[in-house]
Each structure stands twice: as structure tokens, then as C-alpha cells.
Amino acid sequence: MKINKTAVKKIANLAYLNTNDKDIEAYQEALNKILTIFEELKEIDTTEVEPMTNTIGDTLTLYADEVEKGNSKKEVMANALHTKCGFYSVPKIIE
């Protein structure tokens, strides 16, 4: 499949690119090279290759959920400079 100048102009318009005829020709050539590479990749036999979820091969270690005693509201609010009615109070910044 080859990309023509009309398709390149449409893509450039969708990407909000200001282009001239010289740019259009350069983009057309670059996009056609990319499509050629994808066509070559389609020819590779991947029937024996397992799908990958990541390139490293690590798996996540799963731990059991354990309930721990967290901070109480009183302890958390003690860190605030100003509180009002049990909530953080910050200065108004929008008039």
C-alpha cells in the first residue's frame, strides 16, 4: 500500500501541521518507508512465538491483603496549619 499526496495532506491537516509541497513529498516518502517495513514484518512467521505482555518477563508478586491500623483523622488533622469543622482550611485564591 502506498500513501499518496492527498492522504499525506489529510494526515497533516489532522495533526494541525502547516506544510508546503516540499514537506508533503518528504512526509510521503517517510510514510511509505514505514509502510514498507510493516509489509516486511508481516512476512515473518510468528506461529511458534508466544504473545508477550512485557519485554522483561518479570511477574508481579502478589501478597495477601492485610488490614493495618491506619492514621486516625485526629492524627492527620494535627499536621494541618488551619482546620475548620474537621477539614483542612486553605486561603481563598479565586475571587
Contacts in CASP RR format, 6 or more apart in sequence:
PFRMAT RR
TARGET T0000
AUTHOR 0000-0000-0000
METHOD contacts of the structure
MODEL  1
MKINKTAVKKIANLAYLNTNDKDIEAYQEALNKILTIFEELKEIDTTEVE
PMTNTIGDTLTLYADEVEKGNSKKEVMANALHTKCGFYSVPKIIE
1 35 0 8 1.000
1 39 0 8 1.000
2 32 0 8 1.000
2 35 0 8 1.000
3 28 0 8 1.000
3 31 0 8 1.000
3 32 0 8 1.000
3 35 0 8 1.000
4 28 0 8 1.000
5 24 0 8 1.000
5 25 0 8 1.000
5 28 0 8 1.000
8 24 0 8 1.000
8 27 0 8 1.000
8 28 0 8 1.000
8 31 0 8 1.000
9 19 0 8 1.000
9 24 0 8 1.000
11 27 0 8 1.000
11 31 0 8 1.000
12 19 0 8 1.000
12 23 0 8 1.000
12 24 0 8 1.000
12 27 0 8 1.000
17 23 0 8 1.000
19 27 0 8 1.000
73 86 0 8 1.000
77 83 0 8 1.000
77 86 0 8 1.000
77 88 0 8 1.000
80 88 0 8 1.000
80 89 0 8 1.000
82 88 0 8 1.000
82 89 0 8 1.000
82 90 0 8 1.000
83 89 0 8 1.000
END
